[in-house]
Amino acid sequence: MEIKPSFIENIEQSIISHWSQKALTDYQGETLRYSDVARRIEKIHIAMDRLGVNAGDKVAIYGRSCVNWVTAFYAIITRGCVIVPIQNEFRAEQVHNIINHSGTKFLFTGEGIDANIRFDEMPGLIGIAKLERFEIIASRDEKLREVREQLDALFDEKYPRGLTPDDIHYFRDTDPEALALLNYTSGTTGFSKGVMIPYRSLWGNLSFTQTRLARGIRPGGTLVSTLPPAHTFGMTCEVFFGFVYGLHMHFLNRSTSPTIILQMCREVKPVMLVTVPLIIEKIIRKNIFPRIKSRRAKVFREMPLVKYLVRRSIVRLIKRELGGNIRQVFTGGASMNYEIEKFLMDIGFPITSGYGTTETSPMITYSDWTDHVLGSCGTVVPHMEMRVACAAGSEAGEVVCRGKNVMLGYYKNPEETAEVMRDGWFHTGDLGRISDDGHLFLLGRIKNILLGSNGLNIYPEEIENKLNSLPMVAESVVVQDGQRLVAIVFPEQPADGSKLSKTELEAMMEKNRKRLNAMLPVYCKVSEIRLHDKEFEKTSKKSIKRYLYAIHH
């Protein structure tokens, strides 16, 4: 597909080219064609015009993924307004802070978000509208409700013969450095930082999706949205990719779980699944391993004459579970469990991963599944440069990058901006190494490094990845207790439905600890495994909130 020179021009061209095709569907809800999306965009533009919401003004969206989240997003950006996407997991106080700090003028809200947000806590807003029907629920301008009531009539007056592709002419983002999106990070401590994303960054990421992510996929296919659209991973690899490429996107509009995602995939039959590793890991452990891990099946799989055919049959089984049309599963946001990733690669299943940050909106690395290397997160994407800033004699260092995808800086925060933007390079805060063929291998976050008693660095994420591959371990966090390393484990229960007692689990974990330590250097051996009785709390990227489990004395 030809990539237009401006981000918004690609949206415009996609609507015109795919006018009669299905574009967006809420699971078990309404379906919009591209022409329907265009009409809703135009109605929002008419309302904005009457209310004086103009190019450069900030408009926020706070809600779960749904057809009207995407419609509102494209209406805002094609008007030339700055989008402030707010993650639906954020609580009322965070929303109030973001709206006031950003100077947002209008807010769209949806179902499934904190009902405690208060209009009087956000004095700069002229109004709030619900995403579901664009109903006005709060207003400081009397004209707002009048315009909403008259909107259909105003639309008919402007387009007496109906809206046609010839009428689609949107704002032109002629300045690639202009601010397009203000994305507040889900920081674990303190106030969220507003990441300033320019049009060039959106274009660079869109170019990646249309040229690299789209390989082997034809327009007109279906795509299941599993990621929060307010986060840049979901926004780029689902909302941008699907809409501009001409795919039919389906949204859950509710909390995601592997069971619901599988059910939706079987019905919708997506051509690609973009998700976090945790979802794939749970699907494989619960729905695939119990079928193929019997002793007889294992022996059969390893017989040289039938190994290839058996592995192909397992690939077909997994694809059937995901609807049957999957060309590739793309994961990001966290590292994949080593055992699961190796299993999928050994059988030739089309899985790959990428790496990025909110500050690069998000892409830094990616490889097609045919070039994927076990444990890596790909090679640098188009329009970007990457290296590791490491000390002499060391292979590992901080991952730094520069290029089109990198942010302008943090909004109203020059100190934090100067901290991460140095000599034109964005410092990610992630540790990694780059292989001779350019594949990036991440070691963890610099802020998560633990210091051993001998002064050597300990990377807890590396230990956790090994531990998570051992029997009955669902997920884990490695922390320090004085000079000792302790692993906190949320255990799995047997797939056959039986339940292990606490004593049996503790005995299993002690065996795991000995197996784990046999794989580790002396200075980072684990002294104890402690059981945790529920899943760890996570961010919207499904990363564990590690700070909640630190041991303090």
C-alpha positions as CSV (number, residue, x, y, z in Angstrom):
1,M,0.0,0.0,0.0
2,E,1.2,3.5,-0.9
3,I,2.0,5.6,2.2
4,K,0.9,9.2,1.9
5,P,3.3,11.9,3.1
6,S,1.2,13.0,6.0
7,F,-0.4,11.0,8.8
8,I,-3.9,12.5,8.4
9,E,-3.8,12.1,4.6
10,N,-3.5,8.3,5.1
11,I,-6.7,8.3,7.2
12,E,-8.5,10.3,4.6
13,Q,-7.4,8.1,1.8
14,S,-8.4,4.9,3.7
15,I,-11.9,6.2,4.3
16,I,-12.3,7.1,0.6
17,S,-10.8,3.8,-0.7
18,H,-12.7,1.5,1.7
19,W,-15.9,3.5,1.7
20,S,-18.4,0.6,1.5
21,Q,-16.3,-1.9,3.5
22,K,-16.9,-2.9,7.2
23,A,-14.5,-1.0,9.4
24,L,-15.4,-1.3,13.1
25,T,-17.6,-3.7,15.2
26,D,-18.3,-3.9,18.9
27,Y,-18.4,-7.6,19.9
28,Q,-22.1,-8.6,19.9
29,G,-22.9,-4.9,19.1
30,E,-23.0,-2.5,16.2
31,T,-21.0,-2.5,13.0
32,L,-19.8,0.6,11.2
33,R,-18.6,0.8,7.6
34,Y,-16.0,3.3,6.7
35,S,-18.7,5.5,5.3
36,D,-20.5,5.3,8.7
37,V,-17.3,6.3,10.5
38,A,-17.0,9.2,8.1
39,R,-20.5,10.5,8.9
40,R,-19.9,10.3,12.6
41,I,-16.5,12.1,12.2
42,E,-18.3,14.9,10.2
43,K,-21.0,15.3,12.9
44,I,-18.4,15.7,15.6
45,H,-16.6,18.2,13.4
46,I,-19.8,20.2,13.0
47,A,-20.3,20.3,16.7
48,M,-16.7,21.3,17.3
49,D,-17.0,24.1,14.8
50,R,-20.1,25.5,16.5
51,L,-18.5,25.3,19.9
52,G,-15.1,26.8,18.9
53,V,-13.0,23.7,19.5
54,N,-10.4,24.3,16.9
55,A,-7.0,23.0,15.6
56,G,-4.5,22.9,18.4
57,D,-7.1,22.6,21.2
58,K,-6.8,19.5,23.4
59,V,-9.6,16.9,23.5
60,A,-9.4,13.8,25.8
61,I,-10.9,10.3,25.5
62,Y,-11.4,8.2,28.6
63,G,-13.0,4.8,28.1
64,R,-12.6,1.2,27.0
65,S,-11.9,0.2,23.4
66,C,-15.1,0.4,21.2
67,V,-16.2,1.6,17.8
68,N,-16.9,5.1,19.2
69,W,-13.5,5.3,20.9
70,V,-11.9,5.0,17.4
71,T,-14.5,7.2,15.8
72,A,-13.9,10.0,18.4
73,F,-10.1,9.5,18.0
74,Y,-10.2,10.0,14.3
75,A,-12.7,12.9,14.5
76,I,-10.3,14.7,17.0
77,I,-7.1,14.3,15.0
78,T,-8.7,15.0,11.6
79,R,-9.9,18.3,13.0
80,G,-6.3,19.2,13.9
81,C,-6.9,19.0,17.6
82,V,-4.4,17.4,20.1
83,I,-5.6,14.1,21.4
84,V,-5.2,13.3,25.1
85,P,-6.0,9.5,25.4
86,I,-6.5,8.5,29.0
87,Q,-6.1,4.9,30.0
88,N,-9.3,3.4,31.3
89,E,-7.5,1.9,34.4
90,F,-6.7,5.5,35.6
91,R,-8.7,6.6,38.7
92,A,-10.6,9.8,39.1
93,E,-7.8,11.8,40.7
94,Q,-5.4,10.9,37.9
95,V,-8.0,11.9,35.3
96,H,-8.6,15.3,37.0
97,N,-4.8,15.9,37.1
98,I,-4.4,15.0,33.5
99,I,-7.3,17.1,32.3
100,N,-6.1,20.2,34.3
101,H,-2.4,19.7,33.6
102,S,-2.9,19.3,29.8
103,G,-5.4,22.2,29.5
104,T,-8.0,19.8,27.8
105,K,-11.1,21.6,26.5
106,F,-13.5,18.7,25.9
107,L,-13.8,15.1,27.3
108,F,-15.3,12.0,25.9
109,T,-16.0,9.3,28.5
110,G,-17.2,5.7,28.2
111,E,-18.6,2.8,30.1
112,G,-16.3,0.8,32.5
113,I,-14.4,3.7,33.9
114,D,-14.2,5.4,37.3
115,A,-17.6,6.9,37.9
116,N,-16.1,9.3,40.5
117,I,-14.8,11.8,38.0
118,R,-16.2,15.2,38.9
119,F,-16.9,18.0,36.4
120,D,-16.3,20.7,39.0
121,E,-12.7,19.4,39.5
122,M,-11.9,20.2,35.9
123,P,-12.7,23.9,35.5
124,G,-11.1,24.2,32.0
125,L,-13.6,21.8,30.4
126,I,-16.5,23.2,28.4
127,G,-18.2,19.8,28.4
128,I,-18.3,16.0,28.7
129,A,-19.9,13.6,26.2
130,K,-20.5,9.9,26.6
131,L,-18.9,7.7,23.9
132,E,-21.8,5.4,23.7
133,R,-24.3,7.8,22.1
134,F,-22.3,11.1,22.2
135,E,-24.8,12.2,24.8
136,I,-23.9,15.4,26.7
137,I,-23.6,14.7,30.4
138,A,-22.0,17.9,31.6
139,S,-21.7,21.4,30.1
140,R,-20.5,24.9,30.9
141,D,-21.8,26.3,27.5
142,E,-25.5,26.4,26.9
143,K,-24.9,26.0,23.2
144,L,-23.4,22.5,23.7
145,R,-26.7,20.7,24.4
146,E,-28.5,22.8,21.7
147,V,-25.9,21.8,19.1
148,R,-26.2,18.1,20.2
149,E,-30.0,18.2,19.8
150,Q,-29.7,19.8,16.4
151,L,-26.8,17.8,15.1
152,D,-28.7,15.6,12.6
153,A,-30.4,18.6,11.2
154,L,-27.2,20.5,10.9
155,F,-25.6,17.6,9.1
156,D,-28.5,17.3,6.6
157,E,-28.3,21.0,6.0
158,K,-24.6,20.8,5.2
159,Y,-25.0,17.6,3.1
160,P,-28.5,17.7,1.6
161,R,-27.6,14.8,-0.8
162,G,-25.7,12.9,1.9
163,L,-22.0,12.6,2.6
164,T,-19.9,11.1,-0.3
165,P,-16.2,10.3,-0.7
166,D,-15.8,13.5,-2.6
167,D,-16.7,15.4,0.5
168,I,-13.8,14.0,2.6
169,H,-11.2,16.7,3.1
170,Y,-9.5,16.8,6.5
171,F,-7.0,19.0,8.3
172,R,-3.5,18.8,6.8
173,D,-0.6,18.1,9.2
174,T,1.9,20.1,7.2
175,D,4.3,20.6,10.1
176,P,5.7,17.2,11.1
177,E,7.0,18.6,14.4
178,A,3.6,19.9,15.5
179,L,2.0,18.3,18.6
180,A,-0.6,15.6,17.6
181,L,-1.0,13.6,20.8
182,L,-0.3,14.0,24.5
183,N,-0.1,10.6,26.1
184,Y,0.2,10.4,29.9
185,T,2.3,7.4,31.1
186,S,1.0,5.0,33.7
187,G,3.8,5.8,36.1
188,T,4.2,3.5,39.1
189,T,5.1,6.4,41.4
190,G,4.3,10.1,41.4
191,F,2.5,12.1,38.8
192,S,2.1,10.7,35.3
193,K,4.3,12.4,32.7
194,G,2.7,13.8,29.5
195,V,4.5,12.5,26.5
196,M,4.4,14.9,23.6
197,I,4.0,13.0,20.3
198,P,4.4,14.9,17.0
199,Y,2.8,14.0,13.7
200,R,6.1,12.7,12.4
201,S,6.1,10.1,15.2
202,L,2.6,8.9,14.3
203,W,3.5,8.8,10.6
204,G,6.7,6.8,11.3
205,N,4.8,4.2,13.3
206,L,2.0,4.1,10.7
207,S,4.6,3.6,8.0
208,F,6.0,0.6,10.0
209,T,2.5,-1.0,10.3
210,Q,1.7,-0.6,6.6
211,T,5.0,-1.9,5.3
212,R,6.3,-4.4,7.9
213,L,3.4,-5.5,10.1
214,A,1.1,-6.0,7.1
215,R,3.3,-8.5,5.2
216,G,1.3,-11.5,4.1
217,I,-2.0,-9.9,5.0
218,R,-4.6,-8.7,2.6
219,P,-7.0,-5.7,3.1
220,G,-10.5,-6.9,4.0
221,G,-9.5,-9.4,6.7
222,T,-10.5,-9.2,10.3
223,L,-8.6,-8.0,13.3
224,V,-9.4,-8.6,17.0
225,S,-8.5,-5.8,19.3
226,T,-7.2,-7.0,22.6
227,L,-5.1,-4.0,23.7
228,P,-6.2,-0.7,25.4
229,P,-6.3,1.9,22.6
230,A,-5.1,4.7,24.9
231,H,-1.8,2.9,25.1
232,T,0.5,3.5,22.1
233,F,1.0,-0.3,21.4
234,G,-2.7,-0.8,20.9
235,M,-3.2,2.5,19.2
236,T,-0.5,1.9,16.6
237,C,-0.7,-1.8,16.0
238,E,-4.4,-2.2,16.1
239,V,-6.2,1.2,15.6
240,F,-3.7,2.7,13.1
241,F,-2.8,-0.5,11.3
242,G,-6.3,-1.9,11.0
243,F,-8.1,1.2,10.0
244,V,-5.6,2.5,7.4
245,Y,-4.9,-0.9,5.9
246,G,-8.6,-1.6,5.3
247,L,-9.2,-4.3,7.9
248,H,-12.4,-5.0,9.8
249,M,-11.6,-4.4,13.5
250,H,-13.6,-6.1,16.3
251,F,-13.6,-4.7,19.9
252,L,-14.4,-6.5,23.1
253,N,-15.5,-3.3,24.9
254,R,-15.0,-5.1,28.3
255,S,-12.3,-6.6,30.4
256,T,-10.2,-9.0,28.4
257,S,-9.4,-12.6,29.4
258,P,-7.9,-15.5,27.4
259,T,-11.3,-17.2,27.5
260,I,-13.2,-14.3,26.0
261,I,-10.4,-13.6,23.4
262,L,-10.5,-17.2,22.3
263,Q,-14.2,-17.2,22.0
264,M,-14.1,-14.0,19.9
265,C,-11.3,-15.3,17.7
266,R,-13.2,-18.5,16.9
267,E,-16.2,-16.4,15.8
268,V,-14.3,-13.5,14.1
269,K,-11.4,-15.5,12.5
270,P,-8.7,-12.7,12.7
271,V,-5.8,-12.7,10.2
272,M,-3.5,-11.4,13.0
273,L,-3.5,-11.2,16.7
274,V,-1.6,-8.4,18.5
275,T,-1.5,-8.9,22.2
276,V,0.6,-9.1,25.4
277,P,2.6,-12.3,26.1
278,L,0.5,-13.1,29.2
279,I,-2.6,-13.8,27.0
280,I,-0.8,-16.2,24.7
281,E,0.9,-18.0,27.6
282,K,-2.4,-18.6,29.3
283,I,-4.0,-19.8,26.1
284,I,-1.2,-22.3,25.4
285,R,-1.0,-23.6,29.0
286,K,-4.7,-24.0,29.4
287,N,-5.9,-25.0,25.9
288,I,-2.9,-26.6,24.2
289,F,-0.5,-28.2,26.6
290,P,-3.1,-30.5,28.2
291,R,-3.8,-32.0,24.8
292,I,-0.3,-32.6,23.7
293,K,1.8,-33.2,26.9
294,S,0.9,-36.8,27.6
295,R,3.9,-39.2,27.6
296,R,2.6,-40.9,24.5
297,A,2.2,-37.7,22.6
298,K,5.6,-36.5,23.6
299,V,7.3,-39.7,22.4
300,F,5.3,-39.6,19.2
301,R,6.4,-36.0,18.6
302,E,10.0,-36.8,18.8
303,M,10.0,-39.7,16.3
304,P,12.1,-38.5,13.4
305,L,9.9,-39.8,10.6
306,V,6.7,-38.1,11.9
307,K,8.1,-35.1,13.9
308,Y,7.5,-32.7,11.0
309,L,3.9,-33.8,10.4
310,V,3.1,-33.8,14.1
311,R,4.4,-30.3,14.6
312,R,2.4,-29.1,11.7
313,S,-0.7,-30.7,13.2
314,I,0.0,-28.8,16.5
315,V,0.3,-25.5,14.6
316,R,-3.0,-26.2,12.9
317,L,-4.5,-27.0,16.3
318,I,-3.4,-23.6,17.7
319,K,-4.5,-21.7,14.6
320,R,-7.9,-23.4,14.9
321,E,-8.2,-22.2,18.5
322,L,-7.5,-18.7,17.2
323,G,-10.1,-18.9,14.4
324,G,-8.1,-20.6,11.6
325,N,-7.0,-17.6,9.6
326,I,-4.0,-16.4,11.8
327,R,-1.0,-15.4,9.7
328,Q,1.0,-14.1,12.7
329,V,0.8,-13.5,16.5
330,F,2.6,-10.3,17.5
331,T,3.4,-9.7,21.2
332,G,4.8,-6.8,23.0
333,G,4.8,-4.9,26.3
334,A,6.7,-7.6,28.2
335,S,9.0,-10.5,27.6
336,M,7.4,-13.9,26.8
337,N,7.9,-16.9,29.0
338,Y,10.9,-18.8,27.6
339,E,9.3,-22.3,27.7
340,I,6.2,-21.0,25.7
341,E,8.2,-19.1,23.2
342,K,10.6,-22.0,22.5
343,F,7.7,-24.4,22.1
344,L,6.0,-22.2,19.6
345,M,9.2,-21.5,17.6
346,D,10.2,-25.3,17.7
347,I,6.9,-26.2,16.0
348,G,7.1,-23.4,13.5
349,F,4.2,-21.3,14.8
350,P,4.2,-17.8,13.4
351,I,4.9,-15.8,16.5
352,T,7.1,-12.8,17.0
353,S,7.6,-9.9,19.4
354,G,8.6,-6.2,19.3
355,Y,9.8,-3.5,21.7
356,G,8.9,0.1,22.2
357,T,8.0,2.8,24.6
358,T,5.3,5.5,25.0
359,E,8.0,8.0,24.2
360,T,8.5,6.4,20.7
361,S,4.8,5.9,20.2
362,P,5.8,3.0,20.5
363,M,8.0,1.1,18.0
364,I,11.8,0.7,18.3
365,T,12.3,-2.9,17.2
366,Y,10.4,-5.7,15.5
367,S,11.1,-8.7,13.3
368,D,8.7,-10.7,11.1
369,W,8.2,-14.2,12.6
370,T,10.4,-15.7,9.8
371,D,13.3,-13.6,11.2
372,H,12.4,-13.9,14.9
373,V,15.2,-15.1,17.2
374,L,14.4,-16.8,20.5
375,G,14.5,-14.4,23.4
376,S,14.9,-11.3,21.2
377,C,12.5,-8.5,20.4
378,G,13.6,-7.9,16.9
379,T,15.7,-5.5,14.9
380,V,15.3,-1.8,14.6
381,V,12.3,-0.6,12.7
382,P,12.3,1.8,9.7
383,H,13.0,5.5,10.4
384,M,14.9,4.7,13.6
385,E,18.5,4.2,14.9
386,M,19.3,2.2,18.0
387,R,22.4,1.2,20.0
388,V,23.3,0.2,23.5
389,A,25.3,2.7,25.6
390,C,27.7,0.4,27.4
391,A,30.9,0.7,29.3
392,A,34.1,-0.5,27.7
393,G,34.4,-4.3,27.8
394,S,30.7,-4.8,28.3
395,E,28.2,-6.1,25.8
396,A,25.2,-4.8,27.7
397,G,24.1,-1.3,28.3
398,E,21.2,1.1,28.2
399,V,19.1,1.0,25.0
400,V,19.1,4.4,23.3
401,C,17.5,5.4,20.1
402,R,16.7,8.4,17.8
403,G,14.6,9.0,14.7
404,K,11.1,9.9,13.5
405,N,9.3,8.0,16.2
406,V,10.9,9.8,19.2
407,M,8.8,12.3,21.2
408,L,9.2,16.0,21.5
409,G,9.6,15.7,25.3
410,Y,7.5,15.7,28.4
411,Y,4.8,18.3,28.6
412,K,5.7,21.2,30.9
413,N,8.6,19.2,32.3
414,P,11.9,20.3,30.9
415,E,13.9,18.6,33.7
416,E,12.6,15.1,33.0
417,T,13.0,15.8,29.3
418,A,16.6,16.7,29.7
419,E,17.1,13.6,31.8
420,V,16.1,11.2,28.9
421,M,16.9,13.3,25.8
422,R,20.7,13.6,25.6
423,D,22.6,14.6,22.4
424,G,19.6,13.8,20.3
425,W,19.3,10.2,21.7
426,F,16.4,9.0,23.8
427,H,17.5,7.0,26.8
428,T,14.9,4.3,27.4
429,G,16.0,3.2,30.9
430,D,16.1,-0.4,29.6
431,L,19.2,-2.6,29.6
432,G,20.0,-4.7,26.6
433,R,22.5,-6.2,24.2
434,I,22.5,-6.3,20.4
435,S,23.6,-9.4,18.5
436,D,25.9,-9.2,15.5
437,D,22.9,-9.6,13.2
438,G,21.1,-6.6,14.9
439,H,18.6,-8.4,17.2
440,L,17.9,-6.8,20.5
441,F,17.9,-8.8,23.7
442,L,16.5,-7.0,26.8
443,L,17.8,-7.7,30.3
444,G,15.4,-5.6,32.3
445,R,14.8,-2.1,33.6
446,I,17.8,-0.1,35.0
447,K,15.6,0.9,38.0
448,N,14.9,-2.8,38.7
449,I,18.6,-3.8,39.0
450,L,19.4,-5.4,42.3
451,L,22.9,-5.1,43.8
452,G,24.4,-8.3,45.1
453,S,26.5,-8.5,48.2
454,N,29.7,-8.8,46.0
455,G,28.7,-5.6,44.2
456,L,27.6,-7.3,41.0
457,N,24.4,-6.3,39.2
458,I,21.5,-8.8,39.4
459,Y,18.8,-8.6,36.7
460,P,15.6,-9.9,38.4
461,E,13.6,-10.2,35.1
462,E,16.1,-12.7,33.8
463,I,15.7,-14.9,36.9
464,E,11.9,-14.6,36.7
465,N,11.9,-15.7,33.1
466,K,13.7,-18.9,34.0
467,L,11.5,-19.5,37.1
468,N,8.3,-18.9,35.1
469,S,9.2,-21.9,32.9
470,L,9.3,-24.3,35.8
471,P,6.4,-26.5,36.9
472,M,3.4,-24.9,38.6
473,V,4.7,-21.4,38.3
474,A,2.2,-18.9,36.8
475,E,4.2,-15.7,37.5
476,S,6.9,-14.5,39.8
477,V,8.7,-11.4,41.2
478,V,12.2,-11.6,42.5
479,V,13.0,-9.1,45.3
480,Q,15.7,-8.5,47.9
481,D,15.3,-9.3,51.6
482,G,18.5,-7.8,53.1
483,Q,21.3,-9.7,51.3
484,R,19.1,-12.6,50.3
485,L,17.1,-13.0,47.0
486,V,13.5,-14.1,47.5
487,A,11.2,-15.2,44.7
488,I,7.5,-14.5,45.3
489,V,5.4,-17.0,43.2
490,F,1.8,-17.1,42.2
491,P,1.4,-20.8,41.5
492,E,-0.6,-22.6,38.9
493,Q,-2.9,-25.5,39.7
494,P,-2.9,-28.7,37.7
495,A,-4.7,-28.6,34.3
496,D,-6.8,-31.7,35.2
497,G,-8.8,-29.7,37.8
498,S,-7.2,-31.3,40.9
499,K,-5.9,-29.0,43.6
500,L,-2.6,-29.1,45.4
501,S,-2.3,-28.3,49.1
502,K,-0.1,-25.5,50.4
503,T,2.3,-28.2,51.7
504,E,2.5,-29.9,48.2
505,L,3.0,-26.5,46.5
506,E,5.8,-25.5,48.9
507,A,7.5,-28.9,48.3
508,M,7.2,-28.3,44.5
509,M,8.6,-24.8,44.8
510,E,11.6,-26.0,46.8
511,K,12.4,-28.4,43.9
512,N,12.0,-25.5,41.5
513,R,14.3,-23.3,43.6
514,K,17.1,-26.0,43.4
515,R,16.5,-26.4,39.6
516,L,16.5,-22.6,39.2
517,N,19.8,-22.1,41.2
518,A,21.5,-24.8,39.0
519,M,20.9,-22.4,36.1
520,L,22.2,-19.3,37.9
521,P,25.6,-17.8,38.8
522,V,26.5,-18.1,42.5
523,Y,25.9,-14.4,43.2
524,C,22.3,-14.4,42.1
525,K,20.9,-17.7,43.5
526,V,17.5,-17.6,45.2
527,S,17.4,-18.3,48.9
528,E,13.6,-18.8,49.3
529,I,10.4,-19.1,47.3
530,R,7.3,-17.6,48.9
531,L,3.8,-18.4,47.7
532,H,1.4,-15.6,46.7
533,D,-2.3,-16.4,46.8
534,K,-3.5,-14.3,43.8
535,E,-2.3,-12.8,40.5
536,F,0.1,-9.9,40.9
537,E,-1.3,-6.4,40.3
538,K,-0.3,-5.1,36.8
539,T,-0.2,-2.0,34.7
540,S,-2.2,-1.6,31.5
541,K,0.7,-3.2,29.6
542,K,0.3,-6.2,31.9
543,S,3.6,-5.6,33.6
544,I,3.7,-6.5,37.2
545,K,3.7,-3.5,39.6
546,R,7.0,-4.6,41.2
547,Y,7.1,-1.8,43.8
548,L,4.0,-3.3,45.5
549,Y,6.0,-6.4,46.4
550,A,9.3,-5.0,47.6
551,I,10.3,-6.1,51.1
552,H,10.9,-3.2,53.5
553,H,12.5,-3.4,56.9
